């Protein structure tokens, strides 16, 4: 079926972020200054001026160097579940982006208010059925202290984002430690390769990392470009699950059934995530040629917003569903996404986490 015209309401990243041209070159001096400040801060940390102290358990950071979401949260969920099956007892920390002002580290449950603790932590709690401790606070070190005090049996921490959080000291695996830094990279890559504001990068593309996790790309050799040759990289396969009705999660229907039941112009797909187009493209691959509405990441929803949509079927992401508790609209179906970790990645994780604590020899 042909794709219907897309309605784009979210603010897209500037086009000049993708290719070098007059605008990006004009802004390059600001990017150079931004990079210089970051290098100075990194040097201060390397010299020990900041007074950071390592954690007593390994820390796995799942982050990105490109502005905007690259699919970190499903990876955090998959890591926690896989580590648990491997015999570890993981906990998760997050800044709680999009949340209200928190005065202290705060635990998250599946029924927590996403406007208070953030939508992504609530999504993690719902998907994992509160299996893992989840704490949110901008100061991640304080979250670690709080959760370890409450449950000393935790033996590995997963940080949803935090590559640029310098207060969180770590000894990466590539340096002989057992802390792990993942850079998540989606099909958009690094754009023009410039730092903010001339480009989309928070840090240079040459940033060290223990491994790159590739999402939203094929598994062919072409997916790993020249930049990644000689570096550790894993391609993660994700797939859309069976949609369930927002007001009655026990009521499900397949994407194929939705495609057969509704005309394309009677279906609207909505996403308020870092890269909404990826959700729309994944639906199209499953035969769902819907009208699409992309919104800024972490946007909130009201019943009035959905009432104004002239469609017989509305498809949303699980991340957006946690913000729709006050909506009683039978047209809304939630499309889950599942992600599997390669066995090679799990085996490598196990080998790193089993290393002796290198900090005990340096303190």
VOGU-3710 file (C-alpha; in Angstrom, 3 decimals, decimal comma):
1> xxxxxxxxxx> 0,000/0,000/0,000  1,289/3,463/-0,782  2,359/5,633/2,123  0,085/8,518/2,943  1,316/12,060/3,380  3,098/12,626/6,690  2,168/15,436/9,044  5,331/16,519/10,858  4,778/18,645/13,944  8,040/18,186/15,743
11> xxxxxxxxxx> 11,026/20,409/15,265  13,479/18,548/13,132  17,201/18,862/13,601  18,675/21,524/11,304  19,405/20,140/7,856  22,902/21,598/7,930  23,718/19,176/10,750  23,722/16,357/8,211  26,054/17,851/5,589  28,840/20,357/5,773
21> xxxxxxxxxx> 28,057/23,625/4,077  28,170/27,408/4,517  26,015/27,458/7,670  27,882/24,724/9,507  31,247/26,219/8,557  30,086/29,623/9,777  29,191/28,109/13,166  32,330/25,989/13,379  34,240/28,495/15,607  31,518/28,094/18,239
31> xxxxxxxxxx> 31,839/24,335/17,964  35,592/24,646/18,442  35,042/26,697/21,615  32,486/24,166/22,864  34,962/21,360/22,263  37,754/23,274/24,018  35,670/23,670/27,173  34,913/19,969/27,172  38,568/19,075/26,724  39,517/21,265/29,681
41> xxxxxxxxxx> 36,881/19,623/31,870  38,069/16,171/30,797  41,655/17,125/31,615  40,617/18,250/35,095  38,997/14,877/35,674  42,039/13,013/34,331  44,286/14,944/36,722  42,045/14,097/39,664  41,203/17,728/40,368  37,485/16,983/40,545
51> xxxxxxxxxx> 37,903/14,601/43,487  35,739/11,884/41,947  35,683/8,471/43,604  35,001/5,173/41,816  31,958/3,091/42,646  32,056/-0,188/44,523  30,183/-2,045/41,758  30,635/-2,040/37,967  28,775/0,654/36,066  27,476/0,173/32,516
61> xxxxxxxxxx> 26,706/3,462/30,771  24,384/3,382/27,770  24,667/6,766/26,080  25,007/8,604/22,814  27,164/11,388/21,452  24,515/12,669/19,046  21,820/15,054/20,246  18,434/13,371/20,402  17,442/9,846/21,243  19,091/6,915/19,522
71> xxxxxxxxxx> 17,148/4,104/21,193  18,924/3,787/24,544  15,987/2,817/26,763  15,125/-0,509/25,032  18,806/-1,406/25,307  18,816/-0,654/29,039  15,816/-2,950/29,462  17,428/-5,730/27,405  20,706/-5,416/29,329  19,009/-5,635/32,710
81> xxxxxxxxxx> 16,979/-8,668/31,706  19,951/-10,463/30,135  22,257/-9,737/33,082  19,610/-11,056/35,462  19,402/-14,313/33,508  23,197/-14,511/33,670  23,098/-14,452/37,474  23,756/-10,762/38,125  21,586/-8,460/40,209  21,355/-5,194/38,259
91> xxxxxxxxxx> 19,864/-1,837/39,153  19,160/1,117/36,871  19,809/4,821/37,332  18,557/7,688/35,191  18,509/11,441/35,184  14,762/11,271/34,748  14,665/13,569/31,743  11,395/15,433/31,410  10,644/15,003/35,093  9,873/17,658/37,643
101> xxxxxxxxxx> 12,492/19,026/40,004  13,651/16,260/42,346  15,212/17,149/45,693  16,741/13,725/46,306  17,296/10,357/44,606  13,872/8,829/44,015  12,897/5,194/43,394  10,574/4,488/40,476  7,721/2,002/40,208  5,456/1,148/37,312
111> xxxxxxxxxx> 2,734/3,349/38,779  5,007/6,359/39,356  3,995/9,692/37,861  6,069/10,269/34,687  5,755/14,035/35,143  7,632/13,621/38,437  10,244/10,961/37,643  10,355/10,995/33,818  8,683/8,889/31,151  11,596/6,578/30,362
121> xxxxxxxxxx> 12,133/5,294/33,946  8,404/4,569/34,227  8,513/2,726/30,902  11,432/0,606/32,154  9,542/-0,220/35,366  6,407/-1,191/33,425  8,242/-3,319/30,873  10,259/-5,138/33,550  7,301/-5,380/35,975  9,290/-3,689/38,749
131> xxxxxxxxxx> 11,864/-6,480/38,637  14,823/-4,116/39,017  15,475/-1,159/41,329  15,247/2,075/39,318  16,366/5,379/40,817  16,284/8,817/39,227  18,178/11,992/40,074  20,404/14,322/38,030  23,337/13,521/40,342  23,825/9,890/39,425
141> xxxxxxxxxx> 26,458/9,212/42,092  23,917/10,028/44,783  21,418/7,661/43,160  23,994/4,866/43,285  24,696/5,514/46,950  21,000/5,553/47,799  20,106/2,332/46,010  23,159/0,441/47,311  22,289/1,552/50,828  18,777/0,210/50,382
151> xxxxxxxxxx> 19,901/-3,007/48,689  23,602/-3,916/49,193  23,123/-7,074/47,099  23,081/-5,043/43,862  26,267/-5,926/41,982  26,015/-3,985/38,708  24,564/-0,576/37,807  23,134/0,334/34,395  23,023/4,068/33,680  20,450/5,211/31,131
161> xxxxxxxxxx> 22,563/7,938/29,513  25,444/9,590/31,338  28,435/9,508/28,987  28,792/13,249/29,513  28,176/13,015/33,286  31,701/13,680/34,523  30,929/13,301/38,215  30,426/9,585/37,634  33,954/8,221/37,874  34,666/4,994/36,028
171> xxxxxxxxxx> 37,502/2,769/34,967  36,467/1,582/31,486  36,953/-1,956/30,314  39,310/-0,826/27,531  41,699/0,395/30,253  41,578/-2,862/32,181  38,620/-1,929/34,365  35,151/-3,393/34,642  33,064/-0,299/33,964  31,624/-0,235/30,453
181> xxxxxxxxxx> 30,814/2,688/28,173  28,461/2,024/25,265  27,817/4,574/22,528  24,466/3,944/20,844  24,415/4,859/17,166  21,354/4,790/14,919  20,996/5,028/11,143  21,516/8,810/11,218  25,149/8,346/12,192  27,158/11,425/13,167
191> xxxxxxxxxx> 25,733/13,811/10,592  28,339/16,313/9,409  30,692/15,282/12,204  30,776/18,710/13,866  30,129/19,455/17,521  27,258/21,663/18,648  26,078/24,080/17,348  27,571/23,496/13,884  26,670/19,821/14,055  24,682/17,311/16,104
201> xxxxxxxxxx> 27,479/15,965/18,309  27,950/16,463/22,048  31,397/14,895/21,783  33,723/14,142/18,863  32,999/11,026/16,815  36,474/9,840/17,824  35,355/9,603/21,449  36,685/6,475/23,114  34,149/3,804/23,990  34,242/0,157/24,967
211> xxxxxxxxxx> 31,796/-0,702/22,205  29,338/0,849/19,786  25,787/-0,484/19,746  24,217/-0,111/16,300  20,429/0,321/16,199  18,016/0,868/13,344  20,472/-0,369/10,716  20,900/-3,558/8,749  23,268/-6,318/9,738  25,329/-6,115/6,559
221> xxxxxxxxxx> 28,947/-5,060/6,498  27,901/-1,736/4,986  26,253/-0,827/8,304  29,680/-0,669/9,926  31,429/2,126/8,063  35,115/2,888/7,857  35,069/4,724/11,192  34,280/1,515/13,054  36,880/-0,713/11,435  39,082/-2,137/14,161
231> xxxxxxxxxx> 36,625/-1,129/16,909  34,213/-3,296/18,851  30,648/-2,878/17,542  27,460/-4,885/17,893  24,367/-4,646/15,689  21,176/-4,979/17,730  18,033/-6,316/16,100  14,720/-4,754/17,168  11,225/-5,644/16,092  7,732/-4,361/16,757
241> xxxxxxxxxx> 5,562/-6,555/18,954  1,821/-7,198/19,026  -0,136/-3,986/19,682  -2,442/-3,821/22,694  -5,330/-1,489/23,413  -4,453/1,392/25,734  -7,687/1,160/27,740  -7,612/-2,653/27,819  -4,080/-4,088/27,549  -5,410/-7,644/27,461
251> xxxxxxxxxx> -7,038/-6,844/24,114  -4,480/-7,336/21,347  -4,409/-7,453/17,588  -1,555/-7,958/15,167  -0,160/-5,259/12,920  -1,265/-7,353/9,953  -4,826/-7,323/11,270  -4,700/-3,546/11,721  -3,435/-3,117/8,153  -6,286/-5,287/6,839
261> xxxxxxxxxx> -8,981/-3,660/8,978  -8,348/0,045/8,443  -7,657/2,126/5,368  -4,314/3,963/5,503  -5,988/7,369/5,770  -7,918/6,113/8,815  -4,764/5,216/10,762  -2,594/7,772/12,564  0,786/6,943/14,083  2,089/9,238/16,826
271> xxxxxxxxxx> 5,548/9,308/18,379  7,199/11,683/20,836  10,622/10,055/20,898  14,117/11,057/19,873  13,716/9,790/16,311  9,974/9,536/15,497  10,640/8,681/11,856  12,146/5,359/12,879  8,822/4,327/14,447  6,936/5,365/11,331
281> xxxxxxxxxx> 9,389/3,523/9,078  9,123/0,349/11,184  5,340/0,481/10,883  5,580/0,907/7,130  7,764/-2,198/6,923  4,896/-4,071/8,585  2,380/-2,790/6,040  1,049/0,103/8,123  0,970/3,100/5,778  -0,420/5,605/8,260
291> xxxxxxxxxx> -0,625/9,327/8,653  2,192/10,245/11,029  2,566/12,883/13,715  6,016/13,402/15,172  6,327/15,402/18,384  9,295/16,602/20,472  10,865/13,958/22,690  9,159/13,631/26,113  6,052/15,533/24,996  2,967/15,106/27,166
301> xxxxxxxxxx> -0,508/14,180/25,949  -4,050/15,171/26,838  -7,398/13,558/25,967  -8,209/16,687/23,957  -5,166/16,095/21,757  -6,418/12,644/20,756  -10,032/13,805/20,406  -8,909/16,210/17,686  -7,450/13,382/15,575  -9,809/12,204/12,846
311> xxxxxxxxxx> -8,848/8,539/12,642  -10,349/5,167/13,415  -7,079/3,731/14,734  -4,250/5,530/16,562  -0,876/3,842/17,080  1,547/5,084/19,748  4,821/3,913/21,304  5,096/2,363/24,752  7,141/5,327/25,895  4,256/7,632/25,008
321> xxxxxxxxxx> 1,675/5,292/26,525  2,977/5,857/30,061  1,903/9,509/29,700  -1,640/8,666/28,607  -3,106/7,282/31,830  -5,874/9,895/31,818  -6,917/9,058/28,261  -9,854/6,718/27,720  -9,843/6,383/23,962  -10,618/2,959/22,523
331> xxxxxxxxxx> -8,977/3,904/19,211  -5,486/3,994/20,720  -3,263/0,952/20,338  0,188/0,701/21,913  2,934/-0,827/19,801  5,682/-2,444/21,901  9,205/-2,976/20,662  11,433/-5,878/21,614  15,199/-5,973/21,321  17,553/-8,926/21,548
341> xxxxxxxxxx> 21,192/-8,743/22,558  23,640/-10,823/20,515  25,179/-13,715/22,416  28,604/-12,331/21,551  27,739/-9,131/23,425  26,442/-11,047/26,452  29,560/-13,218/26,581  31,814/-10,162/26,362  29,862/-8,440/29,154  30,245/-11,463/31,368
351> xxxxxxxxxx> 33,992/-11,564/30,849  34,365/-7,872/31,751  32,106/-7,861/34,798  33,883/-10,887/36,264  37,168/-9,002/36,440  38,530/-8,215/39,914  37,778/-4,724/41,147  40,747/-2,637/39,894  39,932/0,135/42,367  40,986/-1,916/45,368
361> xxx> 44,567/-1,708/44,135  44,565/2,050/43,657  42,809/3,397/46,745
//
